[in-house]
Amino acid sequence: GPSAAAMQLVHIFGEGQRAHLIDLLQHLSSHDPAAPPALHNTLLELYVAERAACSSRGEGKQAKEWEEHALALIADAKAKLEVDGAMVVCRMHAFDAGLVKLLARQGPPAYRHLLDHHAARGDLRGVMDTCEQLGGSEPQLWVEALHWLASQPALHEKEVGRVLERIEAEQLLPPLVVVQVLAQHPKATLALVKRFMTRALASEAARIKEDRGVVGVLADETARMRAEISSLRTQARVVQTRDCSACG
């Protein structure tokens, strides 16, 4: 196809002709459904390189425009990106936003890598945003976040509280395990642990009460059924006795 043929000519475009190459690849990407992954990856690499070049020259507005082009390409489901190669490009140019979008594009199996990416950089907001946005389809992210928060030098009580709220709501960990994880943090306060345990114990008490209610209902239903069975047996014996009397 035309895109495959064009890719054979990419090398002839010099540094000063980069704008023409971008125009060509954009046109082919939009109009050729058979455009190969190499075309989209090359276009992404050009966008990311232009962003980095503009940033280094202090051209913030232009850098932002190139970043938006790159993020739109990554988000385009029709773009047949080769993800591993695209991630190398983003890492090479320190394009963190692109790397995050590429990981999210891969779906639930990559969500933990996305959380790890933010955690490795000490990015609290990134960790929490990942949990909020993706924790619905991958609840274990909240558990990973709890372990990470417990390992941090500072105790982020607000964020710990939010994570505990979701772990409790989804019943992702037994309360004792949660307390053991929190206890690893030297600054974990008794008040923080106490609040969680109070809620957990209240929830457990409510469940026990509900279970007892269900057991009571089942016991009543079982007694009623036994009474019905006993009654039916008695009626059957009476009928059988009458039949035998009639025969005699």
Secondary structure as UniProt FT lines:
FT   HELIX           2..7
FT   TURN            8..9
FT   HELIX           10..12
FT   HELIX           15..17
FT   HELIX           18..31
FT   TURN            33..34
FT   HELIX           37..56
FT   TURN            57..58
FT   HELIX           60..75
FT   TURN            77..78
FT   HELIX           83..92
FT   TURN            93..94
FT   HELIX           96..105
FT   HELIX           108..120
FT   TURN            121..122
FT   HELIX           124..134
FT   TURN            135..137
FT   HELIX           140..150
FT   HELIX           157..170
FT   HELIX           175..182
FT   TURN            183..184
FT   TURN            186..187
FT   HELIX           190..247
//
